[in-house]
Amino acid sequence: MDISQITEQLYIAAHPRAESADAIRAMNVRLILNMIFFRPADVYRQPPFRMLTLRTFDSIFLPIPIGKLVRGVNAALPVMENGESVLVYCREGRHRSVAMAASVLVGQGYSADEAMQLITSKRAKADPYAWHIQRRIRKFEEIWRRSH
């Protein structure tokens, strides 16, 4: 199970396997943000879980759409305000999930720099400083701050 706890209510993972469902359920995860094209295990699409699939590529040529980051943050914040947890995953838990998790943190009031630093301190393989990921996190912060 390749999952890192970033805050009390936010987790980043590599694509979770079905056998990890009980452990993820025990973390009070109720919303799962899927950032990849692979179909999740059926267990993650059944209560108590809610799955939001925001398919993106990890590519310097196809940046993560800001609209997908906004959708994820808008879904995550009410769950977290309700005292429940959110799990964000991509294939390896290095880029796409990190961009989304950083965006969630920005939505909670962190700066982009604070979010990236916190994530790297909690998940060794996270790479929010990859230029194509960092640019999306900073762009999200700019747009989020303007609209909130």
Buried (B, 14 or more C-beta within 10 A) or exposed (E): EBBBBBBEBBBBBBBBEEEBBEEBBEBBBBBBBBBBEEEBBEBBBEEEBBEBBBEBBBEEEEBBEBEBBBBBBEBBBEBBEEEBBBBBBBBBBBBBBBBBBBBBBBBBEBEBBEBBBBBBEBBEBBBBEBEBBBBBBBBBBEBBEEEE
